[in-house]
Amino acid sequence: MTREEVFTKVANIISNHFDVDADKVNDQLSIKDDLNADSISIMEFVLELEDEFGTEISDEDAENIETVGGAVEYILSHQG
């Protein structure tokens, strides 16, 4: 899967989960700050990423994913 394909899927998950226009999602978007995500929202977002990409994201790794770009890079580096 290409970076662009992963980014598009992540942007769509963010759009649906945080009620943000997918066109406004970019690599620098901070999940906590820009999306005002609390710990429960972040956990749900991580679970959606795991389901969408068939990957396992540890709690420690999830805490280190701060931006959309970070999520995309994490998924790219952990593809099966």
VEXLORO-390794 format. One record per residue (C-alpha): residue in three letters; x, z, y. Coordinates in Angstrom, 1 decimal, always signed. Example, Ala and Ser with C-alpha at 12.3 -4.5 7.8 and 13.67 -1.06 7.14 Angstrom:
<vexkes>
+------+--------+--------+--------+
| resn |   east |     up |  north |
+------+--------+--------+--------+
|  ALA |  +12.3 |   +7.8 |   -4.5 |
|  SER |  +13.7 |   +7.1 |   -1.1 |
+------+--------+--------+--------+
</vexkes>
This chain:
<vexkes>
+------+--------+--------+--------+
| resn |   east |     up |  north |
+------+--------+--------+--------+
|  MET |   +0.0 |   +0.0 |   +0.0 |
|  THR |   +1.4 |   -0.9 |   +3.4 |
|  ARG |   +1.8 |   +1.5 |   +6.3 |
|  GLU |   -1.0 |   -0.4 |   +8.2 |
|  GLU |   -3.4 |   +0.0 |   +5.2 |
|  VAL |   -2.6 |   +3.8 |   +4.9 |
|  PHE |   -3.0 |   +4.2 |   +8.7 |
|  THR |   -6.4 |   +2.4 |   +8.7 |
|  LYS |   -7.7 |   +4.7 |   +5.9 |
|  VAL |   -6.4 |   +7.8 |   +7.6 |
|  ALA |   -7.9 |   +6.7 |  +10.9 |
|  ASN |  -11.3 |   +6.2 |   +9.2 |
|  ILE |  -11.2 |   +9.6 |   +7.6 |
|  ILE |  -10.4 |  +11.2 |  +11.0 |
|  SER |  -13.1 |   +9.1 |  +12.6 |
|  ASN |  -15.7 |  +10.4 |  +10.1 |
|  HIS |  -14.5 |  +13.9 |   +9.8 |
|  PHE |  -13.8 |  +14.7 |  +13.4 |
|  ASP |  -16.3 |  +12.4 |  +15.0 |
|  VAL |  -13.7 |  +10.4 |  +16.9 |
|  ASP |  -13.7 |   +6.6 |  +17.5 |
|  ALA |  -11.3 |   +5.1 |  +15.0 |
|  ASP |   -9.9 |   +2.9 |  +17.8 |
|  LYS |   -8.7 |   +6.0 |  +19.6 |
|  VAL |   -6.7 |   +7.2 |  +16.7 |
|  ASN |   -2.9 |   +6.7 |  +17.0 |
|  ASP |   +0.3 |   +8.0 |  +15.4 |
|  GLN |   +0.9 |  +10.6 |  +18.1 |
|  LEU |   -2.6 |  +12.1 |  +17.9 |
|  SER |   -2.2 |  +15.8 |  +17.1 |
|  ILE |   -4.6 |  +17.0 |  +14.4 |
|  LYS |   -4.7 |  +20.6 |  +15.7 |
|  ASP |   -4.5 |  +20.0 |  +19.5 |
|  ASP |   -6.1 |  +16.6 |  +20.1 |
|  LEU |   -8.9 |  +17.0 |  +17.5 |
|  ASN |   -9.4 |  +20.8 |  +18.1 |
|  ALA |   -9.2 |  +21.2 |  +14.3 |
|  ASP |   -9.4 |  +24.8 |  +13.0 |
|  SER |   -7.9 |  +25.8 |   +9.6 |
|  ILE |  -11.1 |  +24.9 |   +7.7 |
|  SER |  -11.3 |  +21.5 |   +9.3 |
|  ILE |   -7.7 |  +20.8 |   +8.5 |
|  MET |   -8.2 |  +21.9 |   +4.9 |
|  GLU |  -11.2 |  +19.6 |   +4.5 |
|  PHE |   -9.2 |  +16.8 |   +6.0 |
|  VAL |   -6.3 |  +17.3 |   +3.6 |
|  LEU |   -8.8 |  +17.4 |   +0.7 |
|  GLU |  -10.2 |  +14.0 |   +1.9 |
|  LEU |   -6.7 |  +12.6 |   +2.1 |
|  GLU |   -6.0 |  +13.8 |   -1.5 |
|  ASP |   -9.2 |  +12.2 |   -2.7 |
|  GLU |   -8.7 |   +8.9 |   -0.9 |
|  PHE |   -5.1 |   +8.4 |   -1.9 |
|  GLY |   -5.0 |  +10.2 |   -5.3 |
|  THR |   -2.2 |  +12.5 |   -4.3 |
|  GLU |   -1.6 |  +16.2 |   -4.3 |
|  ILE |   -0.7 |  +17.8 |   -0.9 |
|  SER |   +0.7 |  +21.4 |   -1.2 |
|  ASP |   -0.5 |  +24.0 |   +1.3 |
|  GLU |   +3.1 |  +24.2 |   +2.7 |
|  ASP |   +3.2 |  +20.4 |   +3.2 |
|  ALA |   -0.3 |  +20.4 |   +4.7 |
|  GLU |   +0.9 |  +22.9 |   +7.3 |
|  ASN |   +3.8 |  +20.6 |   +8.3 |
|  ILE |   +1.5 |  +17.6 |   +8.9 |
|  GLU |   +0.8 |  +17.9 |  +12.6 |
|  THR |   +0.1 |  +14.3 |  +13.7 |
|  VAL |   -1.7 |  +11.2 |  +12.3 |
|  GLY |   +1.7 |   +9.5 |  +12.0 |
|  GLY |   +2.9 |  +12.5 |  +10.0 |
|  ALA |   +0.0 |  +12.2 |   +7.6 |
|  VAL |   +0.6 |   +8.5 |   +7.2 |
|  GLU |   +4.3 |   +9.0 |   +6.5 |
|  TYR |   +3.6 |  +11.8 |   +4.0 |
|  ILE |   +1.2 |   +9.6 |   +2.1 |
|  LEU |   +3.6 |   +6.7 |   +2.1 |
|  SER |   +6.5 |   +8.8 |   +0.8 |
|  HIS |   +4.3 |  +10.4 |   -2.0 |
|  GLN |   +2.5 |   +7.3 |   -3.4 |
|  GLY |   +2.5 |   +7.1 |   -7.1 |
+------+--------+--------+--------+
</vexkes>
